[in-house]
Amino acid sequence: MVADMLVLVLGGNSEIALAAAEKFAQHENADIILASRNLEKAEEQARIMAKRHKVSVRAEPFDALAFDTHRQFYEKLDPKPDVVIQAFGVLNNQKEAQKEFDIARNTLDSNLLGAVSILEPIAADFEERGHGTIIGISSVAGERGRHSSYIYAASKAGLTVYLDGLRHRLWPSGARVITVLPGFVPTKMVAGRTAKFGATPLETAGRDIYKAWKKGRHKIYTGSKMRYIMAAVRALPEFVILRIRNI
Ligand SMILES: NC(=O)c1ccc[n+]([C@@H]2O[C@H](COP(=O)([O-])OP(=O)(O)OC[C@H]3O[C@@H](n4cnc5c(N)ncnc54)[C@H](OP(=O)(O)O)[C@@H]3O)[C@@H](O)[C@H]2O)c1
């Protein structure tokens, strides 16, 4: 069967992105490319998804930190995708990142520079074609710096603003950019951590991302409560935040 669209997942083993890609396969008869630095695992995920939804799913090698390879990676794709889900990211230990600059740099390189490096050639192609949607997965962490995660938060704040600007740039061409701001979603990234403001189930996060694309939204939180929680967090005066230590 000929697919109706092609979805490229950057960070193809991301559990949130896989949950979203499932929705595209299920509801849009989309073929999927899982671009990952762990090809073996991505191939396994591809087999599972292809069997479940009767679509074509393949894995491609992709490393968000291999900036030099990004342009060629995208140029080689034929056909080009209709939707790109940029999901790769790392959540390094904040205390270790304070001590070891290499760890801080890995967070910024992976979450921010890696995204800029691969999304620029994709944006140029989408702009020229006047078609395509980039879905960037940022984080609520980027909305307010806290002592427990400010290096990760800084990378995500940068990503959120980058995606804002990219959306503004691409708008006249017809290409679209959606920013996703998840709160706590139980995936391997946050294994062993607990949710500060309640968790969003993985299935809900995937569904919300797909619905955002379907409805032509620009920026979403995942889960129904996060929008209100973050409005409150943003509104807290600095002198109050400074006295709260357990966030
Ligand atoms: N889960 C949450 O609570 C939460 C909250 C807010 C935002 N987010 C964001 O949501 C996105 C997806 O995270 P997730 O929760 O789905 O966690 P996840 O399952 O751990 O997915 C993150 C993925 O990023 C990939 N990755 C990391 N560095 C990479 C690199 N250099 N090249 C290629 N891939 C790389 C990892 O690949 P490997 O599988 O090879 O390690 C992993 O599959 C992330 O950007 C994260 O920051 C998550």
The ligand as a MOL file (V3000), in Angstrom:
LIG
                    3D

  0  0  0     0  0            999 V3000
M  V30 BEGIN CTAB
M  V30 COUNTS 48 52 0 0 0
M  V30 BEGIN ATOM
M  V30 1 N 10.5330 12.3710 29.6500 0
M  V30 2 C 10.3480 13.5680 30.1500 0
M  V30 3 O 9.8990 13.7350 31.2990 0
M  V30 4 C 10.6450 14.7850 29.3080 0
M  V30 5 C 10.1980 16.0350 29.7920 0
M  V30 6 C 10.4460 17.1750 29.0300 0
M  V30 7 C 11.1200 17.0660 27.8390 0
M  V30 8 N 11.5510 15.8460 27.4030 0 CHG=1
M  V30 9 C 12.2820 15.8110 26.1280 0
M  V30 10 O 11.6450 14.9020 25.2670 0
M  V30 11 C 12.6050 14.4000 24.3230 0
M  V30 12 C 12.4540 12.8930 24.2370 0
M  V30 13 O 12.8030 12.3310 25.4850 0
M  V30 14 P 12.1700 10.9760 26.0380 0
M  V30 15 O 11.4610 11.3000 27.2930 0
M  V30 16 O 11.4550 10.2720 24.9530 0 CHG=-1
M  V30 17 O 13.4680 10.2020 26.5020 0
M  V30 18 P 14.3120 9.0650 25.7820 0
M  V30 19 O 13.4350 7.8760 25.5120 0
M  V30 20 O 15.5170 8.8700 26.6140 0
M  V30 21 O 14.6810 9.7280 24.3880 0
M  V30 22 C 15.7670 10.5850 24.1890 0
M  V30 23 C 16.4780 10.0560 22.9810 0
M  V30 24 O 17.4900 10.9730 22.5720 0
M  V30 25 C 18.4760 10.1920 21.9710 0
M  V30 26 N 19.7460 10.8710 21.8800 0
M  V30 27 C 20.4580 11.4530 22.8700 0
M  V30 28 N 21.6070 11.9470 22.3750 0
M  V30 29 C 21.6310 11.6330 21.0540 0
M  V30 30 C 22.5440 11.8420 20.0140 0
M  V30 31 N 23.7220 12.4490 20.2230 0
M  V30 32 N 22.2200 11.4110 18.7770 0
M  V30 33 C 21.0590 10.7580 18.5420 0
M  V30 34 N 20.1480 10.5120 19.4960 0
M  V30 35 C 20.4380 10.9440 20.7360 0
M  V30 36 C 18.5970 8.9570 22.8740 0
M  V30 37 O 19.1890 7.9330 22.1410 0
M  V30 38 P 19.6340 6.5260 22.7880 0
M  V30 39 O 18.3640 5.7170 22.8260 0
M  V30 40 O 20.6400 6.0130 21.8310 0
M  V30 41 O 20.1780 6.8330 24.1520 0
M  V30 42 C 17.1590 8.7100 23.2460 0
M  V30 43 O 16.5800 7.7090 22.4530 0
M  V30 44 C 13.9740 14.8360 24.8340 0
M  V30 45 O 14.4470 15.9080 24.0400 0
M  V30 46 C 13.6910 15.2930 26.2510 0
M  V30 47 O 14.5840 16.3040 26.6730 0
M  V30 48 C 11.3230 14.7090 28.0980 0
M  V30 END ATOM
M  V30 BEGIN BOND
M  V30 1 1 1 2
M  V30 2 2 2 3
M  V30 3 1 2 4
M  V30 4 1 4 5
M  V30 5 2 4 48
M  V30 6 2 5 6
M  V30 7 1 6 7
M  V30 8 2 7 8
M  V30 9 1 8 9
M  V30 10 1 8 48
M  V30 11 1 9 10
M  V30 12 1 9 46
M  V30 13 1 10 11
M  V30 14 1 11 12
M  V30 15 1 11 44
M  V30 16 1 12 13
M  V30 17 1 13 14
M  V30 18 2 14 15
M  V30 19 1 14 16
M  V30 20 1 14 17
M  V30 21 1 17 18
M  V30 22 2 18 19
M  V30 23 1 18 20
M  V30 24 1 18 21
M  V30 25 1 21 22
M  V30 26 1 22 23
M  V30 27 1 23 24
M  V30 28 1 23 42
M  V30 29 1 24 25
M  V30 30 1 25 26
M  V30 31 1 25 36
M  V30 32 1 26 27
M  V30 33 1 26 35
M  V30 34 2 27 28
M  V30 35 1 28 29
M  V30 36 1 29 30
M  V30 37 2 29 35
M  V30 38 1 30 31
M  V30 39 2 30 32
M  V30 40 1 32 33
M  V30 41 2 33 34
M  V30 42 1 34 35
M  V30 43 1 36 37
M  V30 44 1 36 42
M  V30 45 1 37 38
M  V30 46 2 38 39
M  V30 47 1 38 40
M  V30 48 1 38 41
M  V30 49 1 42 43
M  V30 50 1 44 45
M  V30 51 1 44 46
M  V30 52 1 46 47
M  V30 END BOND
M  V30 END CTAB
M  END
